Amino acid sequence: MFDHERESGEELFCLIHSSYYSLLSAAAKRKGIPYDEIDDMLQETFLSYYEHYPLTWPDYKVRAILLKILRNRCIDYWRKCENRDVSCMDPAEMPVYRYELNMIAGRDLAAVMVQKETYSKVMGILKSMKKEWAAVVLLYVIEGRPMDEVSSMLGISAAACRTRLMRARRYIREQMELAEAREFQAAAERMKKAPGTI
């Protein structure tokens, strides 16, 4: 029975690999990943899926998770490029790397401008919270990594990871409510001082 299950799992993995390789390859090219790096990145993507997710999931879930994993790999790649020693970077390339990283992360200029105020508030709150909580929010919520991967990266259990996330979310909510109350109070004070108000 065990051998049969293992063979079945290997067949499913091979089927997933052959079905989605072309799609992921095209996605990596669109993200600007160099041709020589694509195959390694894709193999890491499939391996990560194999280690963390069920092979029996429906196609739409498999596709969504594979693309999400690949997106995170692309972000990591561009971060490494961006963090290379300045002496080996062509100054003309640096804005390109930063632009690619921002686009891959989904933070294009229009999105930043639309959500600038909320984004600034949340980032300010993240900087003020405990580093342990902020790390979980960054990896799980912002970067979209799986919980077991986040817990492994931080060297804690998945349960501890979820607890930190719950506390971080509560802290963010409380701080946002306090900020909103302060803004409302300030607006009310300005209205009282404005000429012509009753």
DAFEN-V284869 format. One record per residue. RES is the residue in three letters. PSI is psi in degrees with one decimal (none if undefined). Layout:
# DAFEN-V284869
RES:PSI / RES:PSI
This chain:
# DAFEN-V284869
MET:-42.7 / PHE:-45.1 / ASP:-39.1 / HIS:-42.5 / GLU:-39.9 / ARG:-43.5 / GLU:-40.9 / SER:-41.9 / GLY:-41.7 / GLU:-39.2 / GLU:-43.0 / LEU:-42.9 / PHE:-43.4 / CYS:-37.7 / LEU:-44.0 / ILE:-44.6 / HIS:-49.3 / SER:-30.8 / SER:-33.4 / TYR:-2.0 / TYR:-47.5 / SER:-41.6 / LEU:-48.0 / LEU:-35.3 / SER:-45.1 / ALA:-39.3 / ALA:-41.6 / ALA:-39.0 / LYS:-41.1 / ARG:-29.2 / LYS:-2.1 / GLY:15.5 / ILE:131.0 / PRO:147.0 / TYR:-42.9 / ASP:-17.9 / GLU:-16.4 / ILE:-48.8 / ASP:-44.0 / ASP:-42.6 / MET:-40.1 / LEU:-40.4 / GLN:-39.1 / GLU:-37.1 / THR:-48.4 / PHE:-40.2 / LEU:-42.1 / SER:-41.6 / TYR:-46.6 / TYR:-38.2 / GLU:-24.4 / HIS:-14.1 / TYR:155.6 / PRO:139.4 / LEU:-14.8 / THR:4.9 / TRP:154.1 / PRO:159.3 / ASP:-42.6 / TYR:-33.4 / LYS:-43.4 / VAL:-47.0 / ARG:-45.9 / ALA:-43.5 / ILE:-41.6 / LEU:-43.4 / LEU:-35.8 / LYS:-43.6 / ILE:-45.3 / LEU:-41.8 / ARG:-44.8 / ASN:-38.1 / ARG:-40.5 / CYS:-41.5 / ILE:-45.4 / ASP:-41.6 / TYR:-48.8 / TRP:-30.9 / ARG:-42.7 / LYS:-40.8 / CYS:-41.9 / GLU:-29.4 / ASN:10.8 / ARG:156.6 / ASP:131.0 / VAL:-31.0 / SER:-22.7 / CYS:6.6 / MET:133.7 / ASP:122.0 / PRO:-29.8 / ALA:-22.1 / GLU:-25.3 / MET:-45.1 / PRO:-30.9 / VAL:-45.8 / TYR:-44.4 / ARG:-41.9 / TYR:-45.8 / GLU:-44.0 / LEU:-44.3 / ASN:-41.1 / MET:-42.6 / ILE:-38.9 / ALA:-3.3 / GLY:18.8 / ARG:59.5 / ASP:167.3 / LEU:-43.1 / ALA:-44.1 / ALA:-39.6 / VAL:-42.5 / MET:-41.8 / VAL:-41.1 / GLN:21.2 / LYS:-45.6 / GLU:-48.9 / THR:-42.5 / TYR:-45.8 / SER:-41.3 / LYS:-49.2 / VAL:-42.2 / MET:-37.2 / GLY:-41.0 / ILE:-41.4 / LEU:-39.3 / LYS:-26.3 / SER:-15.8 / MET:171.0 / LYS:140.0 / LYS:-34.7 / GLU:-39.8 / TRP:-44.5 / ALA:-36.0 / ALA:-41.5 / VAL:-43.1 / VAL:-44.6 / LEU:-49.4 / LEU:-43.2 / TYR:-48.4 / VAL:-51.7 / ILE:-46.1 / GLU:-14.5 / GLY:29.3 / ARG:153.0 / PRO:150.5 / MET:-40.3 / ASP:-31.4 / GLU:-40.8 / VAL:-46.5 / SER:-37.6 / SER:-43.1 / MET:-35.9 / LEU:-8.5 / GLY:33.3 / ILE:169.7 / SER:160.3 / ALA:-35.8 / ALA:-43.4 / ALA:-36.5 / CYS:-46.0 / ARG:-37.2 / THR:-44.7 / ARG:-40.4 / LEU:-42.6 / MET:-44.0 / ARG:-38.5 / ALA:-44.0 / ARG:-40.7 / ARG:-42.6 / TYR:-45.0 / ILE:-46.0 / ARG:-45.6 / GLU:-43.2 / GLN:-36.8 / MET:-40.7 / GLU:-40.9 / LEU:-42.9 / ALA:-41.0 / GLU:-41.0 / ALA:-40.8 / ARG:-41.1 / GLU:-40.0 / PHE:-42.7 / GLN:-42.3 / ALA:-39.5 / ALA:-39.1 / ALA:-40.4 / GLU:-39.9 / ARG:-37.2 / MET:-38.0 / LYS:-37.4 / LYS:-14.9 / ALA:139.1 / PRO:141.6 / GLY:-1.3 / THR:151.7 / ILE:none
